Amino acid sequence: MSKTTPATLALQKAGVAFSLHSYEYDPSAERIGLQAAEAIGELPSRVLKTLMAEVDGKPVCAVIPSDREVSMKKLAATFGGKSAQMMRPADAERATGYRVGGISPFGQRRLVPTAIEESALQEEHVYMNGGQRGLQVRLKPADALAALKAKAASLIA
């Protein structure tokens, strides 16, 4: 497994301190984020999942704890839209340059508006996808917020 991905390169370029954590990715897992949390021995509230969605037809990225579900109503409101829906997996892969299960909010092909669940900012550190299946980056949530030029918002149902 390569430890250099567009995500890790973006974090290095932004000067963000992070550590890498590899785990055995299970493609048959019902919930990928929860499987990652269990595999690295971390609380699901600290292992964040990256969700690609569309608000009024425009791509956005939502980063929420792996044990929670996104509220489409809150997601739309966060980005000043009327409606939100999950992006189809093939569209998410095309938009980000990553494969589903390895989509990172960092180093995507195009910078899209991003929001991080505000409760995650209370954690000392969080894990986010490192840009490939089976790779997580551990960093401070405030550093992730700054590197992504993201907004903190209430996103969970």
For each residue, the residues with C-beta under 8 A, 3 or more apart:
1: 22 132 134 135
2: 5 132
3: 8 20 135
4: 8 9
5: 2 8 9 104 107 130 131 132 135
6: 9 10 97 98 104 106 107 108 131
7: 10 11 104 105 106 107 129 130 131 137
8: 3 4 5 11 12 18 20 106 107 130 131 137
9: 4 5 6 12 13 107
10: 6 7 13 14 106 107 147
11: 7 8 14 16 18 106 107 137 139 147
12: 8 9 15 16
13: 9 10
14: 10 11 146 147
15: 12
16: 11 12 139 143 144 146 147
17: 139 140 143
18: 8 11 137 138 139 143
19: 137 138 139
20: 3 8 130 135 136 137 138
21: 40 127 130 135 136 137 138
22: 1 134 135 136
23: 36 39 40 134 136
24: 39 134
25: 35 36 101 133 134
26: 29 35 39
27: 101 133
28:
29: 26 32 34 35
30: 34
31: 34 35 66
32: 29 35 36 49 66 101
33: 36 37 44 47 48 49 65 66 67
34: 29 30 31 37 38 44 47 66 67
35: 25 26 29 31 32 38 39
36: 23 25 32 33 39 40 47 66 127 136
37: 33 34 40 42 43 44 46 47 66 67 127
38: 34 35 41
39: 23 24 26 35 36
40: 21 23 36 37 47 127 136
41: 38
42: 37 46 47 127
43: 37 46 47
44: 33 34 37 47 65 66 67
45: 65 66 67 119 120 123
46: 37 42 43 65 120 123 125 126 127
47: 33 34 36 37 40 42 43 44 65 66 126 127 136
48: 33 63 64 65 66 116 117 120 126 127 128
49: 32 33 63 64 65 66 129
50: 61 62 63 103 104 105 128 129
51: 61 62 63 64 70 86
52: 59 60 61 86 87 91 92 95 96 103
53: 59 60 61 62 70 72 75 84 85 86 87
54: 57 58 59 60 84 85 86 87
55: 58 60 75 76 79 80 81 83 84
56: 76 81 82 83 84
57: 54
58: 54 55 79 81 113
59: 52 53 54 87 95 110 112
60: 52 53 54 55 75 79 84 112 113 114 115
61: 50 51 52 53 105 108 112 113 114 115 148 150
62: 50 51 53 70 75 114 115 117 155
63: 48 49 50 51 105 114 115 116 117 120 128 144 148 150
64: 48 49 51 68 69 70 116 117 120 155 156
65: 33 44 45 46 47 48 49 68 117 119 120 156
66: 31 32 33 34 36 37 44 45 47 48 49
67: 33 34 37 44 45
68: 64 65 117 156 157
69: 64 156 157
70: 51 53 62 64 74 75 155 156 157
71: 74 75 155 156 157
72: 53 75 76 83 84 85
73: 76 77 84
74: 70 71 77 78 153 154 155 156 157
75: 53 55 60 62 70 71 72 78 79 84 115 155
76: 55 56 72 73 79 81 82 83 84
77: 73 74 80 81
78: 74 75 115 151 153 155
79: 55 58 60 75 76 84 113 115
80: 55 77
81: 55 56 58 76 77 84
82: 56 76
83: 55 56 72 76
84: 53 54 55 56 60 72 73 75 76 79 81
85: 53 54 72
86: 51 52 53 54
87: 52 53 54 59 91 92 95
88: 91 92
89: 92 93 100
90: 93 94
91: 52 87 88 94 95
92: 52 87 88 89 95 96 100 103
93: 89 90 96 97 98 99 100 103
94: 90 91
95: 52 59 87 91 92 108 109 110 112
96: 52 92 93 103 104 108 109
97: 6 93 107 108 109
98: 6 93 102 103 104 108 129 131 132
99: 93 102 103 132 133
100: 89 92 93 103
101: 25 27 32 133
102: 98 99 129 131 132 133 134 135
103: 50 52 92 93 96 98 99 100 129
104: 5 6 7 50 96 98 107 108 128 129 130 131 137
105: 7 50 61 63 108 114 128 129 144 148 150
106: 6 7 8 10 11 128 131 137 147 148
107: 5 6 7 8 9 10 11 97 104 131
108: 6 61 95 96 97 98 104 105 111 112
109: 95 96 97
110: 59 95
111: 108 149
112: 59 60 61 95 108
113: 58 60 61 79 151
114: 60 61 62 63 105 148 149 150 151
115: 60 61 62 63 75 78 79 150 151 152 153 155
116: 48 63 64 120 121 141 144 145 148 150 151 152 153 155
117: 48 62 63 64 65 68 120 152 153 154 155 156
118: 121 152 153 154 155
119: 45 65 122 154 156
120: 45 46 48 63 64 65 116 117 123 126 141
121: 116 118 141 142 145 152
122: 119
123: 45 46 120 126 141
124: 140
125: 46 138 139 140 141
126: 46 47 48 120 123 138 139 140 141 144
127: 21 36 37 40 42 46 47 48 136 137 138
128: 48 50 63 104 105 106 136 137 139 144
129: 7 49 50 98 102 103 104 105 132 135 136 137
130: 5 7 8 20 21 104 135 136 137
131: 5 6 7 8 98 102 104 106 107 135
132: 1 2 5 98 99 102 129 135
133: 25 27 99 101 102
134: 1 22 23 24 25 102
135: 1 3 5 20 21 22 102 129 130 131 132
136: 20 21 22 23 36 40 47 127 128 129 130
137: 7 8 11 18 19 20 21 104 106 127 128 129 130
138: 18 19 20 21 125 126 127
139: 11 16 17 18 19 125 126 128 143 144
140: 17 124 125 126 143 144
141: 116 120 121 123 125 126 144 145
142: 121 145 146
143: 16 17 18 139 140 146 147
144: 16 63 105 116 126 128 139 140 141 147 148 150
145: 116 121 141 142 148 150 151 152
146: 14 16 142 143 149
147: 10 11 14 16 106 143 144
148: 61 63 105 106 114 116 144 145
149: 111 114 146
150: 61 63 105 114 115 116 144 145
151: 78 113 114 115 116 145
152: 115 116 117 118 121 145
153: 74 78 115 116 117 118
154: 74 117 118 119
155: 62 64 70 71 74 75 78 115 116 117 118
156: 64 65 68 69 70 71 74 117 119
157: 68 69 70 71 74
